[in-house]
Amino acid sequence: MKIRLVDEVYHDLRAARDWYEEKCGGPGDEFVDLVFTVVNGLPDGAVHCSMDDTGFRAKRMPRFTAVIYFDVTDSEIVVVGVLVNGRSTSNLKGRG
């Protein structure tokens, strides 16, 4: 199954990487690497992730306090956001 990341995800990744670098002293690049590892594994378990109040499926990140938000269509998985816990999910509504 094809995986597509909307443009806003790259902004989310930069912001989260910078936040982890500043607040936690350096694991920002590890965070980004782990996001791509988890995203690449979504086709194997996407149907097991439930939809939350955002209207998207949510996959919690291991080791980091962040969530990957995505939608599943017949032909692809569309990643619409990667948010560090505590960030507002209200801006996810227009994505996808």
N, CA, C and O atoms as a GROMACS GRO file, in nm:
protein
  384
    1MET      N    1   0.084  -0.117   0.000
    1MET     CA    2   0.000   0.000   0.000
    1MET      C    3   0.089   0.125   0.000
    1MET      O    4   0.189   0.131   0.072
    2LYS      N    5   0.052   0.221  -0.079
    2LYS     CA    6   0.128   0.345  -0.092
    2LYS      C    7   0.109   0.432   0.033
    2LYS      O    8   0.001   0.436   0.092
    3ILE      N    9   0.216   0.502   0.072
    3ILE     CA   10   0.211   0.596   0.184
    3ILE      C   11   0.240   0.735   0.130
    3ILE      O   12   0.336   0.756   0.057
    4ARG      N   13   0.154   0.830   0.169
    4ARG     CA   14   0.173   0.969   0.126
    4ARG      C   15   0.170   1.059   0.248
    4ARG      O   16   0.083   1.045   0.335
    5LEU      N   17   0.265   1.151   0.256
    5LEU     CA   18   0.268   1.250   0.363
    5LEU      C   19   0.225   1.384   0.305
    5LEU      O   20   0.280   1.428   0.204
    6VAL      N   21   0.127   1.449   0.367
    6VAL     CA   22   0.087   1.581   0.321
    6VAL      C   23   0.197   1.681   0.356
    6VAL      O   24   0.276   1.656   0.446
    7ASP      N   25   0.201   1.792   0.286
    7ASP     CA   26   0.309   1.889   0.303
    7ASP      C   27   0.324   1.937   0.447
    7ASP      O   28   0.436   1.959   0.494
    8GLU      N   29   0.213   1.952   0.519
    8GLU     CA   30   0.220   2.003   0.656
    8GLU      C   31   0.296   1.910   0.750
    8GLU      O   32   0.346   1.953   0.854
    9VAL      N   33   0.306   1.783   0.715
    9VAL     CA   34   0.378   1.687   0.799
    9VAL      C   35   0.526   1.726   0.809
    9VAL      O   36   0.587   1.712   0.915
   10TYR      N   37   0.581   1.775   0.701
   10TYR     CA   38   0.723   1.814   0.704
   10TYR      C   39   0.744   1.934   0.796
   10TYR      O   40   0.848   1.944   0.862
   11HIS      N   41   0.646   2.023   0.802
   11HIS     CA   42   0.653   2.134   0.898
   11HIS      C   43   0.642   2.080   1.041
   11HIS      O   44   0.716   2.122   1.130
   12ASP      N   45   0.550   1.985   1.062
   12ASP     CA   46   0.537   1.922   1.194
   12ASP      C   47   0.668   1.858   1.238
   12ASP      O   48   0.709   1.871   1.353
   13LEU      N   49   0.733   1.788   1.144
   13LEU     CA   50   0.859   1.720   1.177
   13LEU      C   51   0.969   1.818   1.214
   13LEU      O   52   1.044   1.795   1.309
   14ARG      N   53   0.979   1.926   1.139
   14ARG     CA   54   1.081   2.027   1.172
   14ARG      C   55   1.055   2.088   1.309
   14ARG      O   56   1.147   2.103   1.389
   15ALA      N   57   0.930   2.122   1.336
   15ALA     CA   58   0.896   2.182   1.465
   15ALA      C   59   0.921   2.085   1.580
   15ALA      O   60   0.975   2.125   1.683
   16ALA      N   61   0.883   1.959   1.563
   16ALA     CA   62   0.905   1.859   1.668
   16ALA      C   63   1.054   1.832   1.687
   16ALA      O   64   1.101   1.822   1.801
   17ARG      N   65   1.128   1.820   1.577
   17ARG     CA   66   1.273   1.798   1.588
   17ARG      C   67   1.337   1.912   1.667
   17ARG      O   68   1.416   1.888   1.757
   18ASP      N   69   1.302   2.035   1.632
   18ASP     CA   70   1.358   2.151   1.701
   18ASP      C   71   1.318   2.152   1.848
   18ASP      O   72   1.399   2.186   1.934
   19TRP      N   73   1.193   2.116   1.878
   19TRP     CA   74   1.146   2.113   2.016
   19TRP      C   75   1.226   2.011   2.096
   19TRP      O   76   1.272   2.042   2.206
   20TYR      N   77   1.244   1.890   2.042
   20TYR     CA   78   1.320   1.787   2.113
   20TYR      C   79   1.467   1.828   2.129
   20TYR      O   80   1.528   1.799   2.232
   21GLU      N   81   1.522   1.893   2.030
   21GLU     CA   82   1.661   1.940   2.041
   21GLU      C   83   1.675   2.042   2.154
   21GLU      O   84   1.769   2.037   2.234
   22GLU      N   85   1.580   2.136   2.160
   22GLU     CA   86   1.588   2.244   2.258
   22GLU      C   87   1.554   2.197   2.400
   22GLU      O   88   1.626   2.228   2.494
   23LYS      N   89   1.444   2.123   2.414
   23LYS     CA   90   1.393   2.086   2.546
   23LYS      C   91   1.459   1.961   2.603
   23LYS      O   92   1.468   1.947   2.725
   24CYS      N   93   1.505   1.873   2.518
   24CYS     CA   94   1.554   1.744   2.566
   24CYS      C   95   1.703   1.721   2.538
   24CYS      O   96   1.756   1.615   2.568
   25GLY      N   97   1.767   1.819   2.481
   25GLY     CA   98   1.911   1.809   2.465
   25GLY      C   99   1.961   1.718   2.356
   25GLY      O  100   2.068   1.658   2.372
   26GLY      N  101   1.889   1.704   2.246
   26GLY     CA  102   1.950   1.638   2.133
   26GLY      C  103   1.884   1.523   2.061
   26GLY      O  104   1.938   1.482   1.958
   27PRO      N  105   1.771   1.467   2.105
   27PRO     CA  106   1.719   1.351   2.030
   27PRO      C  107   1.631   1.386   1.910
   27PRO      O  108   1.556   1.302   1.862
   28GLY      N  109   1.640   1.507   1.860
   28GLY     CA  110   1.553   1.550   1.749
   28GLY      C  111   1.568   1.467   1.623
   28GLY      O  112   1.468   1.428   1.562
   29ASP      N  113   1.693   1.439   1.583
   29ASP     CA  114   1.714   1.359   1.462
   29ASP      C  115   1.669   1.214   1.483
   29ASP      O  116   1.619   1.151   1.390
   30GLU      N  117   1.687   1.162   1.604
   30GLU     CA  118   1.639   1.027   1.635
   30GLU      C  119   1.487   1.022   1.623
   30GLU      O  120   1.431   0.925   1.573
   31PHE      N  121   1.421   1.130   1.668
   31PHE     CA  122   1.276   1.138   1.658
   31PHE      C  123   1.232   1.128   1.513
   31PHE      O  124   1.144   1.048   1.480
   32VAL      N  125   1.292   1.208   1.426
   32VAL     CA  126   1.254   1.209   1.284
   32VAL      C  127   1.278   1.071   1.223
   32VAL      O  128   1.194   1.020   1.148
   33ASP      N  129   1.392   1.010   1.253
   33ASP     CA  130   1.420   0.876   1.200
   33ASP      C  131   1.314   0.774   1.245
   33ASP      O  132   1.270   0.691   1.166
   34LEU      N  133   1.275   0.783   1.373
   34LEU     CA  134   1.176   0.689   1.425
   34LEU      C  135   1.039   0.714   1.362
   34LEU      O  136   0.965   0.619   1.337
   35VAL      N  137   1.004   0.840   1.335
   35VAL     CA  138   0.878   0.869   1.268
   35VAL      C  139   0.872   0.795   1.135
   35VAL      O  140   0.772   0.730   1.105
   36PHE      N  141   0.977   0.804   1.055
   36PHE     CA  142   0.977   0.738   0.925
   36PHE      C  143   0.973   0.586   0.938
   36PHE      O  144   0.913   0.518   0.855
   37THR      N  145   1.037   0.532   1.041
   37THR     CA  146   1.030   0.388   1.066
   37THR      C  147   0.887   0.346   1.098
   37THR      O  148   0.836   0.248   1.043
   38VAL      N  149   0.821   0.421   1.186
   38VAL     CA  150   0.683   0.390   1.222
   38VAL      C  151   0.590   0.408   1.102
   38VAL      O  152   0.504   0.323   1.077
   39VAL      N  153   0.606   0.517   1.029
   39VAL     CA  154   0.522   0.541   0.911
   39VAL      C  155   0.538   0.428   0.809
   39VAL      O  156   0.439   0.382   0.753
   40ASN      N  157   0.660   0.384   0.785
   40ASN     CA  158   0.682   0.275   0.690
   40ASN      C  159   0.619   0.144   0.736
   40ASN      O  160   0.590   0.057   0.653
   41GLY      N  161   0.597   0.129   0.866
   41GLY     CA  162   0.532   0.009   0.919
   41GLY      C  163   0.380   0.019   0.925
   41GLY      O  164   0.314  -0.080   0.959
   42LEU      N  165   0.324   0.135   0.894
   42LEU     CA  166   0.179   0.152   0.902
   42LEU      C  167   0.099   0.053   0.816
   42LEU      O  168  -0.005   0.006   0.862
   43PRO      N  169   0.143   0.019   0.696
   43PRO     CA  170   0.061  -0.075   0.618
   43PRO      C  171   0.036  -0.208   0.689
   43PRO      O  172  -0.065  -0.274   0.663
   44ASP      N  173   0.125  -0.249   0.777
   44ASP     CA  174   0.109  -0.377   0.846
   44ASP      C  175   0.010  -0.371   0.962
   44ASP      O  176  -0.044  -0.474   1.002
   45GLY      N  177  -0.015  -0.250   1.015
   45GLY     CA  178  -0.102  -0.243   1.132
   45GLY      C  179  -0.200  -0.128   1.134
   45GLY      O  180  -0.261  -0.100   1.237
   46ALA      N  181  -0.218  -0.062   1.022
   46ALA     CA  182  -0.303   0.057   1.018
   46ALA      C  183  -0.446   0.030   1.061
   46ALA      O  184  -0.508   0.112   1.128
   47VAL      N  185  -0.499  -0.085   1.024
   47VAL     CA  186  -0.638  -0.115   1.058
   47VAL      C  187  -0.658  -0.138   1.207
   47VAL      O  188  -0.771  -0.135   1.256
   48HIS      N  189  -0.551  -0.160   1.280
   48HIS     CA  190  -0.560  -0.182   1.424
   48HIS      C  191  -0.555  -0.050   1.502
   48HIS      O  192  -0.577  -0.049   1.623
   49CYS      N  193  -0.528   0.059   1.434
   49CYS     CA  194  -0.527   0.190   1.498
   49CYS      C  195  -0.667   0.249   1.489
   49CYS      O  196  -0.724   0.258   1.380
   50SER      N  197  -0.722   0.287   1.602
   50SER     CA  198  -0.859   0.338   1.601
   50SER      C  199  -0.862   0.486   1.567
   50SER      O  200  -0.764   0.559   1.583
   51MET      N  201  -0.978   0.528   1.519
   51MET     CA  202  -1.000   0.668   1.488
   51MET      C  203  -1.026   0.742   1.620
   51MET      O  204  -1.093   0.689   1.709
   52ASP      N  205  -0.972   0.862   1.632
   52ASP     CA  206  -0.996   0.938   1.755
   52ASP      C  207  -1.084   1.059   1.723
   52ASP      O  208  -1.143   1.066   1.616
   53ASP      N  209  -1.092   1.152   1.817
   53ASP     CA  210  -1.182   1.266   1.801
   53ASP      C  211  -1.140   1.363   1.691
   53ASP      O  212  -1.215   1.455   1.658
   54THR      N  213  -1.022   1.345   1.634
   54THR     CA  214  -0.979   1.430   1.522
   54THR      C  215  -1.042   1.385   1.390
   54THR      O  216  -1.044   1.460   1.293
   55GLY      N  217  -1.094   1.263   1.387
   55GLY     CA  218  -1.146   1.206   1.263
   55GLY      C  219  -1.041   1.125   1.188
   55GLY      O  220  -1.067   1.072   1.080
   56PHE      N  221  -0.921   1.118   1.245
   56PHE     CA  222  -0.812   1.042   1.184
   56PHE      C  223  -0.772   0.927   1.276
   56PHE      O  224  -0.804   0.928   1.395
   57ARG      N  225  -0.705   0.830   1.220
   57ARG     CA  226  -0.645   0.723   1.301
   57ARG      C  227  -0.520   0.780   1.367
   57ARG      O  228  -0.454   0.868   1.312
   58ALA      N  229  -0.489   0.728   1.485
   58ALA     CA  230  -0.376   0.780   1.560
   58ALA      C  231  -0.284   0.665   1.601
   58ALA      O  232  -0.329   0.561   1.649
   59LYS      N  233  -0.154   0.685   1.580
   59LYS     CA  234  -0.052   0.588   1.619
   59LYS      C  235   0.045   0.657   1.712
   59LYS      O  236   0.116   0.749   1.671
   60ARG      N  237   0.048   0.615   1.836
   60ARG     CA  238   0.142   0.674   1.933
   60ARG      C  239   0.283   0.628   1.901
   60ARG      O  240   0.307   0.513   1.864
   61MET      N  241   0.376   0.721   1.916
   61MET     CA  242   0.516   0.691   1.889
   61MET      C  243   0.578   0.618   2.008
   61MET      O  244   0.552   0.655   2.123
   62PRO      N  245   0.658   0.516   1.982
   62PRO     CA  246   0.734   0.458   2.092
   62PRO      C  247   0.846   0.555   2.134
   62PRO      O  248   0.902   0.626   2.051
   63ARG      N  249   0.876   0.556   2.261
   63ARG     CA  250   0.987   0.633   2.318
   63ARG      C  251   0.965   0.783   2.324
   63ARG      O  252   1.023   0.848   2.410
   64PHE      N  253   0.886   0.839   2.237
   64PHE     CA  254   0.862   0.983   2.233
   64PHE      C  255   0.715   1.012   2.262
   64PHE      O  256   0.629   0.928   2.238
   65THR      N  257   0.688   1.130   2.315
   65THR     CA  258   0.550   1.169   2.344
   65THR      C  259   0.493   1.240   2.223
   65THR      O  260   0.474   1.362   2.224
   66ALA      N  261   0.466   1.163   2.120
   66ALA     CA  262   0.412   1.219   1.996
   66ALA      C  263   0.316   1.118   1.934
   66ALA      O  264   0.318   0.999   1.965
   67VAL      N  265   0.230   1.170   1.845
   67VAL     CA  266   0.129   1.088   1.780
   67VAL      C  267   0.134   1.115   1.630
   67VAL      O  268   0.145   1.230   1.586
   68ILE      N  269   0.125   1.008   1.552
   68ILE     CA  270   0.114   1.020   1.406
   68ILE      C  271  -0.033   1.005   1.371
   68ILE      O  272  -0.097   0.907   1.408
   69TYR      N  273  -0.087   1.103   1.298
   69TYR     CA  274  -0.227   1.100   1.256
   69TYR      C  275  -0.232   1.067   1.108
   69TYR      O  276  -0.156   1.122   1.028
   70PHE      N  277  -0.324   0.975   1.071
   70PHE     CA  278  -0.330   0.933   0.932
   70PHE      C  279  -0.470   0.886   0.896
   70PHE      O  280  -0.554   0.860   0.982
   71ASP      N  281  -0.493   0.875   0.767
   71ASP     CA  282  -0.619   0.825   0.712
   71ASP      C  283  -0.585   0.709   0.620
   71ASP      O  284  -0.477   0.704   0.561
   72VAL      N  285  -0.677   0.616   0.606
   72VAL     CA  286  -0.658   0.501   0.519
   72VAL      C  287  -0.766   0.503   0.412
   72VAL      O  288  -0.885   0.506   0.442
   73THR      N  289  -0.722   0.503   0.286
   73THR     CA  290  -0.816   0.494   0.175
   73THR      C  291  -0.800   0.356   0.111
   73THR      O  292  -0.725   0.273   0.161
   74ASP      N  293  -0.870   0.333   0.002
   74ASP     CA  294  -0.858   0.204  -0.067
   74ASP      C  295  -0.718   0.180  -0.121
   74ASP      O  296  -0.673   0.066  -0.130
   75SER      N  297  -0.649   0.289  -0.158
   75SER     CA  298  -0.522   0.272  -0.227
   75SER      C  299  -0.400   0.326  -0.152
   75SER      O  300  -0.287   0.299  -0.192
   76GLU      N  301  -0.421   0.402  -0.044
   76GLU     CA  302  -0.305   0.461   0.022
   76GLU      C  303  -0.333   0.494   0.168
   76GLU      O  304  -0.447   0.500   0.214
   77ILE      N  305  -0.223   0.514   0.239
   77ILE     CA  306  -0.226   0.569   0.374
   77ILE      C  307  -0.178   0.712   0.362
   77ILE      O  308  -0.070   0.738   0.308
   78VAL      N  309  -0.258   0.805   0.411
   78VAL     CA  310  -0.225   0.947   0.403
   78VAL      C  311  -0.192   0.997   0.543
   78VAL      O  312  -0.280   1.007   0.628
   79VAL      N  313  -0.065   1.030   0.566
   79VAL     CA  314  -0.022   1.083   0.695
   79VAL      C  315  -0.049   1.233   0.692
   79VAL      O  316   0.001   1.305   0.606
   80VAL      N  317  -0.130   1.279   0.789
   80VAL     CA  318  -0.173   1.419   0.789
   80VAL      C  319  -0.108   1.502   0.900
   80VAL      O  320  -0.116   1.624   0.898
   81GLY      N  321  -0.045   1.437   0.996
   81GLY     CA  322   0.017   1.513   1.103
   81GLY      C  323   0.104   1.427   1.193
   81GLY      O  324   0.082   1.307   1.209
   82VAL      N  325   0.204   1.491   1.250
   82VAL     CA  326   0.289   1.431   1.353
   82VAL      C  327   0.301   1.537   1.461
   82VAL      O  328   0.371   1.637   1.444
   83LEU      N  329   0.232   1.513   1.573
   83LEU     CA  330   0.226   1.616   1.677
   83LEU      C  331   0.282   1.565   1.808
   83LEU      O  332   0.252   1.454   1.852
   84VAL      N  333   0.365   1.647   1.870
   84VAL     CA  334   0.414   1.620   2.004
   84VAL      C  335   0.296   1.639   2.098
   84VAL      O  336   0.219   1.734   2.084
   85ASN      N  337   0.281   1.549   2.195
   85ASN     CA  338   0.169   1.560   2.290
   85ASN      C  339   0.163   1.699   2.351
   85ASN      O  340   0.266   1.758   2.384
   86GLY      N  341   0.043   1.748   2.364
   86GLY     CA  342   0.023   1.881   2.417
   86GLY      C  343  -0.001   1.983   2.308
   86GLY      O  344  -0.051   2.093   2.335
   87ARG      N  345   0.033   1.950   2.185
   87ARG     CA  346   0.006   2.041   2.071
   87ARG      C  347  -0.139   2.026   2.030
   87ARG      O  348  -0.196   1.917   2.039
   88SER      N  349  -0.198   2.132   1.986
   88SER     CA  350  -0.338   2.130   1.945
   88SER      C  351  -0.357   2.049   1.818
   88SER      O  352  -0.280   2.059   1.723
   89THR      N  353  -0.461   1.969   1.818
   89THR     CA  354  -0.496   1.890   1.700
   89THR      C  355  -0.594   1.965   1.610
   89THR      O  356  -0.634   1.913   1.506
   90SER      N  357  -0.634   2.084   1.648
   90SER     CA  358  -0.736   2.158   1.572
   90SER      C  359  -0.691   2.190   1.430
   90SER      O  360  -0.776   2.201   1.341
   91ASN      N  361  -0.562   2.204   1.405
   91ASN     CA  362  -0.515   2.236   1.270
   91ASN      C  363  -0.510   2.114   1.178
   91ASN      O  364  -0.474   2.127   1.061
   92LEU      N  365  -0.544   1.996   1.228
   92LEU     CA  366  -0.546   1.876   1.144
   92LEU      C  367  -0.668   1.873   1.054
   92LEU      O  368  -0.666   1.805   0.951
   93LYS      N  369  -0.774   1.943   1.088
   93LYS     CA  370  -0.902   1.933   1.020
   93LYS      C  371  -0.894   1.959   0.869
   93LYS      O  372  -0.963   1.892   0.792
   94GLY      N  373  -0.815   2.053   0.825
   94GLY     CA  374  -0.810   2.085   0.682
   94GLY      C  375  -0.705   2.008   0.604
   94GLY      O  376  -0.685   2.034   0.486
   95ARG      N  377  -0.639   1.915   0.669
   95ARG     CA  378  -0.532   1.842   0.602
   95ARG      C  379  -0.582   1.717   0.534
   95ARG      O  380  -0.686   1.661   0.572
   96GLY      N  381  -0.509   1.674   0.434
   96GLY     CA  382  -0.540   1.547   0.371
   96GLY      C  383  -0.583   1.567   0.232
   96GLY      O  384  -0.614   1.470   0.162
   0.00000   0.00000   0.00000
